[in-house]
């Protein structure tokens, strides 16, 4: 999924990313794997065409609508799972977090009837502030790896909060899975560009994760594999992975994991052996231990560098579109303690709780509270009070609904990744932009992506300051 290495390699990475979600994400548990199915060539051609089309299309309102149309007219649940993940990611790009959760869960199995006995493993542990605990362990670790779900900007908001804390602890390198090595001017320029810097960085909060790291003083390093494996991963492998692990091309997956770890070593630690590095990756790439089939980047990193990374999981204990899709321990803990900040569980002897299935893979699991929406936007978009909700005023677009509103930092220009963007569906929309106090410009595009209006900051009305926003969030409707 990376623009600098050609369409074949882009397609290869897209397939691998989807595989990683299916096997290492929390949607599919072991008992949820579908029965084995043999796919015909027409099925393989269909999904290949869908993925290639997505890679070659700008993410616009029309393109998202088209992908939804394909999904609604396709009867195969495994192919629809792939389509829904694409749609979920694209919805997050345009600021529609709630609908993104819906599409990501659409073909997941519900967990409401699962046995709650696993929650007993949390007895003797108490909730603690995740930020403070991570700050306390930073002095003791040279490498900290954190993961995300690729449709959930919430996880990027948390990493943004960690950047300054870790920098103050001596971390000087930030590395992210999505970055294109071809954007060689990124560190000098100081902000990400749409498409050029990466794929996931097109999502505004991921873009701001990169922007913030650069502004603080980090050297930002890409680490994605760029060497094709001997037997390339194909669409057929993806469909096999959905149905039978043994049919999957594990050599190619492990080839990617190894080269990711090797790039981290060669591009940072080989040159600066004492460097402290913060790595942001997707799903199970950060596992410290794999299995008979799979060796993750985190495990390879230990073998290559001799450094054991401290691994932080955000993906497992998170909200879904509805509690009926959520991990039963997550539901138990958020309902029991009703915390309003990222939380971990810790015993009186300082031992940190990790789910029994992940105890040799993760060092810490973050419980994020369920999102509260204010003016149609997630409360965590305030970034701990650094952003404020704004509305547009005096807009005349002759009823061209829906349209996309994108806010840019003025001195970066509109080739940069926007600082925030939303879709306005009708004239009664009450969605706000969540913006920092900077000199901004606003671009309005129609559903095809054509610019129909350019606005300056004086067209924005600040609704309230960020501190009031946080106070209101506690009283607002939860997801």
C-alpha positions in Angstrom: 0.0 0.0 0.0 2.9 2.3 -0.6 3.2 4.5 -3.6 6.9 4.5 -4.2 7.5 0.8 -5.0 5.1 0.4 -8.0 1.6 -1.1 -8.4 2.7 -4.7 -8.0 4.4 -4.0 -4.7 1.5 -1.7 -3.6 -0.9 -4.5 -4.3 1.3 -7.0 -2.4 1.4 -4.7 0.7 -2.4 -4.2 0.5 -3.0 -7.9 0.6 -0.6 -8.4 3.5 -2.2 -5.6 5.5 -5.7 -7.2 5.1 -4.3 -10.6 6.1 -2.8 -9.0 9.2 -6.1 -7.6 10.2 -8.0 -10.8 9.7 -5.6 -13.0 11.7 -4.2 -10.6 14.3 -7.1 -8.2 14.9 -9.6 -8.7 17.6 -12.6 -9.2 15.3 -11.9 -12.8 14.5 -11.3 -15.0 17.5 -10.2 -18.6 17.1 -13.7 -19.9 17.2 -14.9 -17.4 14.7 -12.9 -18.6 11.7 -15.1 -19.5 8.7 -15.3 -23.0 7.3 -12.9 -23.9 4.5 -14.1 -22.8 1.1 -12.6 -23.1 -2.4 -12.7 -19.8 -4.4 -13.1 -19.8 -8.1 -11.0 -17.6 -10.4 -13.9 -15.1 -10.8 -13.9 -14.5 -7.1 -10.2 -13.8 -7.1 -10.5 -11.5 -10.1 -13.3 -9.6 -8.4 -11.4 -8.8 -5.2 -8.2 -8.0 -7.2 -10.2 -5.5 -9.3 -11.7 -4.0 -6.2 -8.3 -3.5 -4.5 -6.6 -2.2 -7.6 -9.5 0.2 -8.2 -9.3 1.5 -4.6 -5.5 2.1 -5.0 -6.0 4.1 -8.1 -9.0 6.2 -7.0 -8.9 9.4 -4.9 -10.8 8.9 -1.7 -13.9 11.0 -2.3 -17.5 10.9 -1.2 -18.4 9.3 -4.5 -15.7 6.7 -4.2 -16.8 5.6 -0.8 -20.4 5.4 -2.0 -19.3 3.3 -4.9 -17.5 0.9 -2.6 -20.6 0.7 -0.4 -22.6 -0.2 -3.5 -20.2 -3.0 -4.4 -20.4 -4.4 -0.9 -24.2 -4.3 -0.8 -24.5 -6.2 -4.1 -21.9 -8.9 -3.2 -23.1 -12.0 -1.5 -19.9 -13.6 -0.4 -19.3 -12.8 3.3 -15.5 -13.2 3.1 -15.2 -10.9 0.2 -17.6 -8.5 1.9 -15.3 -8.5 5.0 -12.5 -7.2 2.8 -14.7 -4.6 1.3 -16.0 -3.5 4.7 -12.4 -3.0 6.0 -11.6 -0.8 3.0 -14.8 1.2 3.5 -14.1 1.5 7.3 -10.6 2.9 6.6 -12.0 5.4 4.0 -14.7 6.6 6.4 -12.1 7.3 9.0 -10.2 9.4 6.5 -13.2 11.7 6.0 -13.9 12.0 9.7 -16.8 9.5 10.1 -15.6 7.5 13.0 -18.9 6.1 14.1 -19.8 4.7 10.7 -16.3 3.4 10.3 -16.8 1.2 13.4 -20.1 0.0 12.0 -18.5 -1.2 8.7 -15.5 -2.8 10.5 -17.9 -4.9 12.6 -20.4 -5.6 9.9 -19.2 -9.2 9.3 -17.9 -9.9 12.8 -19.5 -12.3 15.1 -21.2 -11.0 18.2 -19.7 -11.7 21.6 -22.7 -11.1 23.9 -23.1 -14.9 24.7 -19.4 -15.5 25.5 -18.5 -16.8 28.9 -17.5 -13.9 31.3 -15.3 -16.2 33.4 -12.2 -14.7 31.8 -13.0 -11.5 33.5 -12.0 -13.2 36.8 -8.4 -12.9 35.7 -8.6 -9.2 36.4 -9.3 -9.8 40.1 -6.7 -8.1 42.3 -5.9 -5.5 39.6 -6.9 -1.9 39.8 -7.3 0.7 37.0 -4.3 3.1 36.6 -3.7 6.0 34.2 -2.1 4.5 31.1 -0.2 7.6 30.3 1.5 7.8 33.7 2.4 4.1 33.7 4.0 4.3 30.2 5.9 7.4 31.4 7.2 5.4 34.4 8.6 2.6 32.3 10.1 4.7 29.5 13.4 5.1 31.4 13.9 1.4 31.5 13.3 0.7 27.8 15.2 1.5 24.6 12.4 0.6 22.2 8.7 1.0 22.7 6.3 -0.5 20.1 2.6 0.4 20.1 -0.1 -0.9 17.7 -3.3 0.4 16.2 -6.4 -0.7 14.4 -6.1 0.9 10.9 -9.7 2.2 11.0 -9.4 3.8 14.5 -7.8 7.3 14.7 -8.4 7.0 18.4 -5.2 5.0 18.6 -3.3 7.7 16.8 -4.6 10.3 19.3 -3.1 8.3 22.1 0.3 8.0 20.4 0.3 11.8 19.8 -0.1 12.2 23.5 2.9 9.9 24.1 5.3 11.7 21.8 6.3 14.6 24.1 6.4 12.3 27.1 8.8 9.9 25.4 10.9 12.7 23.9 11.5 14.0 27.4 12.7 10.5 28.3 15.3 10.5 25.6 13.4 9.0 22.6 14.6 10.6 19.4 13.4 8.3 16.6 9.8 7.8 15.6 9.0 5.1 13.0 5.6 4.2 11.4 4.5 1.3 9.2 2.7 3.5 6.6 5.6 5.8 5.7 7.0 5.9 2.1 10.7 6.0 1.9 10.4 7.9 -1.4 9.3 11.0 0.6 12.9 11.8 1.4 12.2 15.4 2.2 9.7 14.7 5.0 12.1 15.4 7.9 13.3 18.7 6.4 9.8 19.8 5.3 8.2 19.1 8.6 4.7 17.9 7.6 3.2 15.0 5.6 1.8 15.3 2.0 -1.3 13.6 0.7 -0.4 10.3 -1.0 3.4 11.0 -1.1 4.1 10.4 2.6 2.1 7.2 3.0 -1.4 5.7 2.7 -2.7 5.8 6.3 -1.1 9.2 6.8 -3.9 10.5 4.5 -6.1 10.2 7.5 -5.8 13.6 9.3 -4.9 12.3 12.8 -2.3 10.0 11.4 -0.9 12.9 9.4 -0.9 15.0 12.6 1.0 12.2 14.4 3.8 12.5 11.9 3.6 16.4 12.0 3.7 16.4 15.8 6.7 14.1 15.9 8.6 16.3 13.5 7.6 19.5 15.4 8.8 18.0 18.7 12.2 17.1 17.2 12.0 13.4 16.4 13.7 12.0 13.3 10.9 10.1 11.5 12.0 6.9 9.8 10.0 4.6 7.4 10.5 0.9 7.9 8.2 -0.9 5.5 9.6 -3.8 3.5 10.5 -2.9 0.0 11.9 -6.3 -1.2 9.4 -8.5 -3.0 9.3 -12.0 -1.7 10.3 -15.0 -3.9 6.7 -16.2 -4.1 4.6 -13.1 -4.0 1.5 -12.9 -1.9 -1.6 -13.0 -4.1 -5.4 -12.4 -3.7 -5.8 -16.2 -3.6 -3.6 -16.2 -0.5 -5.8 -13.7 1.1 -8.9 -15.7 0.4 -7.1 -18.8 1.6 -6.2 -17.0 4.8 -9.8 -16.3 5.5 -10.6 -20.0 5.4 -7.5 -22.1 6.2 -4.3 -20.9 7.8 -2.3 -23.8 6.4 -3.1 -22.6 2.8 -1.6 -19.2 3.4 1.8 -18.1 2.0 3.5 -17.7 5.4 6.9 -17.4 3.8 5.9 -14.1 2.2 4.3 -12.8 5.3 7.3 -13.6 7.4 9.6 -12.1 4.7 7.7 -8.8 5.2 8.0 -9.0 9.0 11.8 -9.8 8.9 12.6 -6.9 6.5 10.5 -4.4 8.6 12.6 -5.4 11.6 15.8 -5.3 9.6 15.0 -1.8 8.3 14.5 -0.5 11.9 17.9 -1.9 12.8 19.8 -0.7 9.7 18.2 2.7 9.5 18.4 3.6 13.2 20.3 1.3 15.6 23.2 0.3 13.2 24.1 4.0 13.0 23.1 5.0 16.6 23.3 1.8 18.8 22.0 3.7 21.9 19.1 5.3 20.2 15.7 5.2 21.9 13.0 4.5 19.3 9.2 4.7 19.4 7.5 2.5 16.8 3.8 2.8 15.7 2.5 -0.2 13.8 -0.7 -2.1 12.9 -2.2 -5.0 14.9 0.1 -8.0 15.6 3.3 -6.7 13.9 4.5 -5.8 17.3 4.1 -9.2 18.8 7.2 -10.3 20.8 6.5 -13.9 19.9 4.7 -15.6 17.0 3.8 -19.3 16.4 4.7 -22.2 14.2 3.5 -20.4 11.1 4.2 -16.7 11.8 7.2 -14.8 13.1 6.2 -11.1 13.7 8.3 -8.0 13.3 8.7 -7.6 17.1 10.2 -11.1 17.4 12.6 -10.5 14.5 13.6 -7.2 16.0 14.8 -8.9 19.2 16.8 -11.4 17.2 18.4 -8.8 15.0 19.1 -6.0 17.5 19.3 -7.9 20.8 16.9 -5.4 22.2 13.6 -6.5 23.8 10.9 -4.0 22.9 8.2 -2.9 25.4 5.0 -3.7 23.5 1.7 -1.8 24.0 -1.5 -3.1 22.7 -4.3 -0.7 22.0 -6.3 -2.9 19.6 -7.7 -5.7 21.7 -9.4 -3.8 24.5 -11.3 -1.2 22.5 -14.8 -0.1 21.7 -16.7 -1.5 18.7 -19.8 -0.2 17.0 -21.9 -1.9 19.7 -21.0 -3.6 23.0 -22.2 -6.9 21.5 -19.1 -7.0 19.3 -16.6 -6.1 22.1 -14.2 -8.3 24.0 -16.1 -9.5 27.1 -13.2 -8.4 29.5 -13.3 -4.9 27.9 -17.0 -4.7 28.5 -16.6 -5.9 32.1 -13.9 -3.4 32.9 -15.4 -0.3 31.3 -18.7 -1.0 32.9 -17.2 -1.7 36.3 -14.9 1.3 36.6 -16.4 3.8 34.2 -13.1 5.6 33.7 -12.8 8.6 31.3 -9.1 8.3 30.3 -6.9 5.5 28.8 -6.4 2.9 31.5 -4.3 -0.1 32.3 -4.8 -2.7 35.1 -2.1 -3.0 37.7 -1.8 -5.2 40.8 -0.4 -4.0 44.2 2.9 -5.6 43.4 3.1 -3.4 40.2 2.4 -6.4 37.9 0.5 -5.2 34.8 -2.5 -7.3 33.6 -2.4 -8.7 30.1 -4.9 -11.1 28.7 -3.8 -14.7 29.0 -3.7 -15.1 25.2 -1.2 -12.3 24.8 1.0 -12.6 27.9 4.1 -13.6 25.8 3.3 -11.0 23.1 2.4 -7.8 24.8 3.7 -6.1 28.0 0.7 -3.8 28.5 -2.9 -3.5 27.2 -4.6 -0.1 27.1 -8.4 0.1 27.8 -9.7 3.1 26.0 -13.0 4.4 27.3 -16.0 4.4 25.0 -16.1 7.5 22.8 -18.4 10.4 23.6 -19.6 12.6 20.7 -19.8 16.4 20.8 -21.0 18.3 17.8 -20.9 15.0 15.9 -17.2 14.4 16.7 -15.3 12.1 19.0 -14.2 13.8 22.3 -10.7 12.4 22.0 -10.2 14.7 18.9 -9.7 17.5 21.4 -6.2 16.0 21.9 -6.2 16.7 25.6 -7.5 20.3 25.1 -5.3 21.4 22.2 -8.1 21.5 19.7 -11.5 23.3 19.8 -14.7 22.7 17.8 -15.4 25.2 15.0 -18.4 25.6 12.7 -18.4 27.2 9.2 -20.5 30.3 8.7 -21.8 32.2 5.6 -21.3 29.3 3.2 -23.2 29.4 -0.1 -22.7 26.2 -2.1 -26.1 26.1 -3.9 -27.2 22.9 -2.2 -24.4 20.7 -3.4 -24.7 18.1 -0.7 -22.9 16.1 0.4 -19.6 17.9 0.4 -16.2 17.4 2.1 -14.8 20.1 4.3 -11.0 20.0 4.8 -9.0 22.3 7.0 -5.3 22.9 6.3 -2.5 24.7 8.1 -2.1 27.8 5.9 1.7 27.7 5.6 1.7 24.0 4.6 -0.7 24.4 1.7 -3.4 22.1 0.3 -1.0 19.5 -0.9 -0.4 18.7 2.8 -2.5 16.3 4.8 -5.4 18.3 6.3 -5.5 18.9 10.0 -9.1 17.7 10.1 -12.0 17.0 7.6 -15.7 16.2 7.7 -18.5 15.3 5.4 -21.5 17.6 5.5 -24.6 15.7 4.4 -27.3 18.4 4.6 -28.0 22.0 5.6 -29.0 20.9 9.1 -25.7 19.2 9.9 -24.2 20.1 13.3 -20.8 18.6 12.8 -17.9 20.6 13.9 -14.3 20.7 12.7 -11.8 20.0 15.6 -9.0 22.5 15.1 -5.9 23.9 16.8 -5.4 27.6 17.2 -3.4 28.1 14.0 -3.7 30.1 10.8 -5.9 27.9 8.7 -7.5 27.7 5.3 -10.6 25.6 4.5 -11.4 23.9 1.2 -14.8 22.5 0.3 -15.0 19.8 -2.3 -18.0 18.2 -4.0 -18.7 14.5 -3.9 -16.4 13.9 -6.9 -13.5 15.7 -5.2 -13.7 19.0 -7.2 -13.0 22.2 -5.3 -16.2 24.3 -5.1 -15.2 26.8 -2.3 -12.0 28.2 -0.7 -12.4 29.9 2.7 -10.2 31.7 5.2 -10.1 31.4 9.0 -12.7 34.2 9.4 -15.3 31.9 8.1 -14.8 29.7 11.2 -16.7 30.2 14.4 -15.2 28.9 17.6 -18.0 27.3 19.6 -16.3 27.1 23.0 -12.8 26.6 24.5 -11.3 23.2 24.8 -11.5 23.0 28.6 -15.3 23.5 28.4 -15.4 20.9 25.7 -13.8 18.3 28.0 -16.2 19.3 30.8 -19.2 18.9 28.5 -18.0 15.5 27.3 -18.7 13.8 30.6 -22.3 14.8 30.3 -22.8 14.0 26.6 -24.2 11.0 24.9 -21.9 8.0 24.8 -21.4 5.9 21.7 
